C-alpha cells in the first residue's frame, strides 16, 4: 500500500510512528510543512521536517516532542554571552549540527528536497520525507501590539514560541506560497497513492500551509485514493498547542465538525473524531464526509496505531 501523509511537526510525527506500527509494510511518503522554516544565526532551520526525522529516527526529545534527546545548549549560551539573539528559540548543540549541514548544502546549490534526503540517510526514518516545496515559504501572523496598538506581522515562530500565541491572531499568511512550486516527487506521490491521510496536525499552519502551495490541493482533490483526516480538536479544544488561535484567524470554530467543513468534502472522503465529539458525526456526514468516532488521544504508539487502523478502515469503507 502506498500512503501519503501531509504532516506538520509534533502531532504529525507522532501519528506517523503509529502509522508505521499499523502498516509496517506500507510505502509511506510524508509531505512535510516548511512554512515554519526560519533563518536563525545564519542557519536554515526546518522545525517540522526535523521533528519528523528525529521522531522516526529515534533522536527526538520525547518529553518536549521537538529537539534532540540528551541535548546541551553550550552554543546558545555562548551566543547569548556575545549578545546575539534570539534567546527565545531553543537550538541545542546537537540540533545546530543538523542546521549547519543543511545550510552548507543549500549554499552549495542543492535544493531542500535533496538536502532532506541526505539528512535522512543518517536517521533512516523508514518513510520518504519530502518538503512541500524547495522554494522559500514562511508563515506569518498579523497581530496588534497591546502596548502601542500598532498592527504588525511577525513570523509564526515568534508568535508560537516567543509569544505563546498570547495575542489574537488576526490573519495567517503563508508568505511565498502562492509563488512556490511543489517539490520534486510531491505531485507524483499524491497521484500514485492508495491512501492519503491528514494527521491531527494544525489544520491552518501545518496541513493548510502545505495545501496553499499551488498544485497540491488540486492534486489531493483529484486523487483516486480516499482522503481521510483525523481531528486535532477533541472536546472543543486542541489536543496540543494553540490551534484554536489560528483557527479563529481564518473564521473556523474550534470544533471537530468545523475543522472537517474547513477542509471540505472536495478534499475529505472521511473524518475521524474522538468519542468526546460523537455528536459531530451526523453534522460531518451532512457535509458529505463519512465520519466515525474513535479514540484519538495519542497516549502511546499502540493507541496511535489503533487510530491509524481506524483511518485505514474508514478509507476502505469509503472506496
Buried (B, 14 or more C-beta within 10 A) or exposed (E): EBBBBBBBBBBBBBBBBBBBBBBEEBBBBBBBBBBBBBEBBEBBBBBBBBBBBBBBBEBBBEEEBBBBBEBEBEBBEEBEEEEEEBEEBEBBBBBBEBBBBBBEBBEEEBBBBBBBBEBBEEBEBBBBBBBBBBBBBBBBBBBEEEEEEEEEEBBBBBBBBBBEBEBEBEEBBBBBBEEBBBBBBBBEBBBBBBBBBBBBBBBBBBBBBBBBBBBBBEBBBEBEBBBBBBBBBBEBBBBBBBBBBBBBBBEBBBBBBBBBBBBEBEBBBBBBBBEBBBEBBEBBBEBEBBBBBBBBEBEEBEEBBBBBBBBBBBBEEBE
